């Protein structure tokens, strides 16, 4: 478990060690001895080697407890017509997660993962089982006010770190962050635009399926929020307080802490991607512990992945969030791991190699 410090100079995160380079080299060498033409499994081979480097051992161990954590929170900007759904859907969906009725529940069951929900800033009451780390009810409307106070931003980051510690200490060997919050693609777009130097029009997506009028309102909101955010881009905590939200800040802490603890993460879509971009600012090197599960249909997600130098495993035009895109990619990561661990070599199978 890490220690962090919030001082006048800013929130400091402990150094993140890189995945094991020797295990990576051993994995790449072993892949070339397996009963197949060299490189013939394409991207699966790179994923397998990444898993070995994260685990620090070759061949790698099959995953036994992949875990999805859905971070839920409302956003004040949703009250200004930037979403196709009302804010009360967030709390309703938390209940849906708890009864196993959401898409991520179904996909996770198929993929062999379990799901946890954390209410960080839902604008309503939720059961104690999900609200232990709640920071506040909703975050501010970022086009005209800060999302959080600095103290709340630190509290949310710390909450995400503690949740990651709980999961790792409980045996999770692979983590996935998901999101649930009406209006959350607006702060996600602002965070990505601010740290990639992009203009508002290049990051505005349709989110939950908004029409042209709502798209124009969303563009204006992102423009106004971006003006405020760019003043604090050198300070990740201030950026989250100004233009993020408690749920996104908690995801930042979760992703950074997972890397610090040496546990691989599959990233989901644009909201998690925004958290990842900020987490890399907070904890440089954390991105080496992450794989991009997919590329969202949201335009700013491609910018986030390019900024992090991550290639998506899937491109299915998904834009639901909840961790669904990452969970859809989970079987590929598990297959890649088992190929490296269990596939026969030319020598062990008595098969002639390439001349």
C-alpha positions in Angstrom: 0.0 0.0 0.0 1.4 3.4 -1.0 1.5 6.6 1.0 0.7 9.9 -0.7 0.9 13.5 0.5 -1.0 16.6 -0.2 1.0 19.7 0.5 1.1 23.3 -0.7 3.3 22.1 -3.5 0.6 19.6 -4.6 -0.5 16.0 -4.2 2.5 13.7 -4.6 2.3 10.0 -5.6 5.0 7.5 -4.9 7.2 6.5 -7.9 5.7 3.7 -10.0 8.1 0.9 -10.9 8.0 -0.4 -14.5 6.9 -4.0 -15.3 9.7 -6.6 -15.3 11.9 -6.2 -18.3 13.6 -9.5 -17.9 10.3 -11.4 -17.8 9.2 -9.5 -20.9 12.4 -10.6 -22.8 11.8 -14.2 -21.6 8.2 -14.1 -22.8 9.2 -12.8 -26.3 11.8 -15.5 -26.6 9.4 -18.2 -25.5 6.7 -17.1 -27.9 9.2 -17.8 -30.8 9.6 -21.4 -29.6 5.9 -22.2 -29.6 4.4 -24.5 -32.2 3.5 -21.8 -34.7 5.2 -19.5 -37.2 7.0 -16.6 -35.5 4.6 -13.8 -34.8 1.6 -15.6 -36.3 -0.7 -14.8 -33.3 -0.2 -11.1 -33.9 -1.3 -8.8 -31.1 -2.1 -11.7 -28.8 1.7 -12.3 -28.5 2.3 -8.8 -27.4 -0.5 -9.0 -24.8 1.0 -12.3 -23.5 4.4 -10.8 -23.1 2.9 -7.7 -21.3 1.1 -10.0 -18.8 4.4 -11.8 -18.1 6.2 -8.6 -17.5 3.4 -7.4 -15.2 3.5 -10.6 -13.2 7.3 -10.7 -13.3 7.4 -14.4 -14.3 7.5 -16.4 -17.5 5.4 -18.3 -18.3 2.7 -16.2 -16.7 0.0 -17.4 -14.3 -3.6 -17.7 -15.6 -5.8 -15.0 -14.1 -8.0 -16.3 -11.3 -9.8 -13.2 -10.0 -10.4 -10.4 -12.5 -12.4 -7.7 -10.9 -14.5 -4.8 -12.3 -15.1 -1.7 -10.2 -17.8 0.7 -11.5 -17.3 4.2 -10.2 -20.7 6.1 -10.0 -21.2 9.8 -9.7 -23.4 12.6 -11.0 -22.3 15.8 -12.7 -23.9 19.3 -12.4 -23.4 19.8 -16.1 -26.1 17.2 -16.8 -28.7 19.8 -15.6 -27.9 22.0 -18.7 -29.0 19.7 -21.5 -25.9 17.9 -22.5 -27.3 14.4 -22.1 -30.2 12.4 -23.5 -31.0 11.0 -20.0 -31.9 12.7 -16.7 -29.6 12.6 -13.7 -31.8 10.2 -11.7 -30.7 7.4 -14.0 -27.4 7.2 -12.2 -28.9 6.1 -8.9 -31.3 3.8 -10.7 -28.4 2.2 -12.6 -26.5 1.6 -9.3 -29.5 -0.4 -8.2 -29.4 -2.2 -11.5 -25.8 -3.1 -11.0 -26.5 -4.5 -7.6 -29.2 -6.8 -8.9 -27.0 -8.0 -11.8 -29.2 -6.5 -14.5 -26.7 -4.2 -16.3 -24.7 -5.0 -19.4 -21.4 -5.1 -17.5 -22.9 -7.7 -15.1 -23.9 -10.0 -18.0 -20.6 -9.6 -19.8 -18.5 -10.0 -16.7 -20.3 -13.3 -15.9 -19.5 -14.6 -19.3 -15.8 -13.4 -19.0 -15.3 -14.8 -15.5 -15.1 -11.5 -13.7 -17.0 -10.1 -10.7 -18.4 -6.6 -10.4 -18.2 -4.1 -7.6 -20.0 -0.7 -7.5 -18.7 2.4 -5.7 -20.9 5.4 -5.2 -18.5 8.4 -5.2 -20.8 11.2 -6.0 -24.3 10.0 -6.9 -26.9 12.7 -6.4 -29.1 10.5 -4.2 -29.0 7.9 -1.5 -27.6 4.5 -2.2 -27.1 1.4 0.0 -24.3 1.4 2.5 -22.5 -1.4 0.7 -21.7 1.0 -2.2 -21.5 4.3 -0.5 -18.6 3.8 2.0 -16.3 6.1 0.0 -18.9 8.7 -1.1 -17.4 12.2 -1.3 -20.5 14.3 -2.1 -23.8 14.4 -3.9 -23.0 15.3 -7.5 -20.1 17.4 -8.7 -20.3 21.1 -9.8 -21.3 22.3 -13.2 -17.8 22.7 -14.7 -18.8 25.3 -17.4 -19.4 27.8 -14.6 -18.0 26.5 -11.3 -15.4 24.0 -10.0 -16.4 20.4 -9.9 -14.9 19.9 -6.4 -12.9 21.7 -3.8 -9.3 20.7 -3.7 -9.9 18.8 -0.4 -12.7 16.8 -2.1 -10.5 16.0 -5.1 -7.8 14.7 -2.7 -10.5 12.7 -0.8 -11.8 11.2 -4.1 -8.3 10.3 -5.3 -7.6 8.7 -1.9 -10.9 6.8 -2.1 -9.9 5.3 -5.4 -6.5 4.3 -4.0 -8.1 2.6 -1.0 -10.5 0.7 -3.3 -7.6 -0.5 -5.4 -5.8 -1.6 -2.2 -9.0 -3.5 -1.0 -9.3 -5.3 -4.3 -5.6 -6.3 -4.5 -5.5 -7.3 -0.9 -8.6 -9.4 -1.5 -6.9 -11.3 -4.3 -7.7 -9.5 -7.5 -5.0 -10.2 -10.1 -6.5 -8.1 -12.9 -8.5 -4.9 -12.5 -11.0 -3.0 -14.7 -12.4 0.4 -14.0 -15.9 1.2 -15.2 -18.0 4.4 -15.0 -21.6 5.3 -14.4 -22.8 8.9 -14.4 -25.1 10.9 -16.6 -23.2 13.8 -18.1 -19.8 12.3 -17.4 -18.5 12.4 -21.0 -18.5 16.2 -20.8 -15.8 16.4 -18.1 -14.0 13.5 -19.7 -13.8 15.5 -22.9 -12.6 18.6 -21.1 -9.8 16.7 -19.3 -8.6 15.0 -22.4 -8.7 18.2 -24.4 -6.8 20.1 -21.8 -4.0 17.6 -21.5 -3.7 16.9 -25.3 -4.0 20.5 -26.4 -7.1 19.8 -28.4 -9.9 22.2 -29.4 -13.5 21.7 -28.1 -15.1 20.7 -31.4 -12.6 17.8 -31.8 -13.6 16.1 -28.5 -17.3 16.5 -28.5 -19.2 13.2 -28.9 -22.8 12.1 -28.8 -22.5 10.5 -25.4 -25.8 8.8 -24.6 -27.2 9.6 -28.0 -27.8 13.4 -28.0 -29.4 15.3 -30.9 -27.8 18.2 -32.7 -29.2 20.9 -30.3 -27.8 19.0 -27.3 -24.5 18.5 -29.1 -24.2 22.3 -29.6 -25.0 22.9 -25.9 -22.4 20.3 -25.0 -19.8 22.0 -27.3 -20.4 25.3 -25.6 -20.1 23.8 -22.1 -16.8 22.1 -23.0 -15.5 25.3 -24.5 -16.3 27.3 -21.3 -14.9 24.5 -19.0 -11.8 24.2 -21.1 -11.0 27.9 -20.6 -11.0 27.3 -16.9 -9.2 24.0 -17.0 -6.2 25.2 -19.1 -5.1 27.5 -16.3 -4.4 24.5 -14.0 -3.1 21.8 -16.3 0.2 21.6 -14.5 -1.5 20.4 -11.3 -3.5 17.1 -11.7 -5.4 17.6 -8.4 -6.4 21.2 -9.4 -7.4 20.0 -12.8 -9.7 17.3 -11.4 -11.2 19.9 -8.9 -11.8 22.4 -11.7 -13.0 20.3 -14.5 -13.4 16.7 -13.4 -15.6 15.2 -10.8 -15.4 13.0 -7.7 -16.0 9.8 -9.6 -13.4 10.5 -12.2 -10.9 11.6 -9.5 -11.5 8.3 -7.7 -10.8 6.4 -11.0 -7.5 8.4 -11.2 -6.5 7.2 -7.8 -7.6 3.6 -8.6 -5.6 3.4 -11.8 -2.5 5.0 -10.3 -2.6 2.7 -7.2 -3.2 -0.4 -9.3 0.0 0.4 -11.2 1.9 1.1 -7.9 0.7 -2.3 -6.6 1.9 -4.0 -9.7 -1.5 -5.2 -10.9 -2.4 -5.1 -14.6 -5.5 -3.0 -15.7 -7.6 -3.2 -18.8 -8.9 0.3 -19.6 -12.5 0.9 -20.8 -13.8 3.8 -22.8 -13.7 7.6 -22.9 -14.4 8.4 -19.2 -11.9 5.8 -17.9 -9.6 7.1 -20.7 -9.8 10.6 -19.3 -9.0 9.3 -15.8 -6.0 7.4 -17.2 -4.6 10.5 -18.9 -4.8 12.4 -15.6 -3.5 9.4 -13.7 -0.4 9.3 -15.9 0.2 12.9 -15.0 -0.1 12.1 -11.3 1.9 8.9 -11.4 4.2 8.9 -14.4 4.9 5.4 -15.8 1.5 4.0 -14.6 0.4 3.5 -18.2 2.9 0.7 -18.6 0.5 -1.4 -16.4 -2.5 -0.7 -18.6 -3.9 -2.2 -21.8 -6.7 -0.4 -23.8 -9.6 -2.8 -24.0 -11.2 -1.0 -26.9 -11.5 2.3 -28.7 -14.8 4.1 -28.0 -16.9 5.7 -30.6 -16.4 9.0 -28.7 -13.9 11.1 -30.6 -11.9 12.2 -27.6 -11.1 8.6 -26.6 -8.8 8.2 -29.7 -7.0 11.3 -28.5 -6.6 9.9 -25.0 -5.2 6.6 -26.3 -2.8 8.3 -28.7 -1.6 10.5 -25.8 -1.0 7.4 -23.7 0.5 5.5 -26.7 -1.9 2.6 -26.2 -3.4 0.5 -29.0 -7.0 -0.8 -28.5 -7.6 -4.5 -28.5 -11.1 -4.1 -29.9 -12.9 -1.6 -32.1 -16.6 -2.4 -31.8 -18.1 1.1 -31.8 -19.0 0.7 -28.2 -19.8 3.7 -26.1 -21.8 2.4 -23.1 -19.1 2.7 -20.4 -19.6 0.7 -17.2 -16.4 -1.2 -18.1 -18.2 -3.1 -20.9 -15.5 -2.5 -23.6 -12.7 -3.6 -21.2 -14.7 -6.7 -20.1 -15.3 -7.6 -23.8 -11.6 -7.6 -24.3 -10.9 -9.6 -21.1 -11.2 -13.1 -22.8 -8.5 -12.0 -25.3 -6.1 -11.2 -22.5 -6.9 -14.4 -20.7 -6.4 -16.4 -23.9 -3.1 -14.7 -24.6 -1.9 -15.5 -21.1 -2.8 -19.2 -21.5 -1.2 -19.5 -24.9 2.2 -18.4 -23.5 1.7 -20.6 -20.4 0.3 -23.8 -21.9 1.1 -24.0 -25.6 3.7 -26.6 -26.6 7.1 -25.7 -27.9 8.6 -27.3 -31.0 11.0 -29.3 -28.8 8.4 -30.5 -26.3 6.0 -31.6 -29.1 8.7 -33.2 -31.3 7.8 -30.9 -34.2 10.4 -29.7 -36.6 11.1 -26.0 -36.5 11.6 -23.5 -39.3 14.7 -24.3 -41.4 
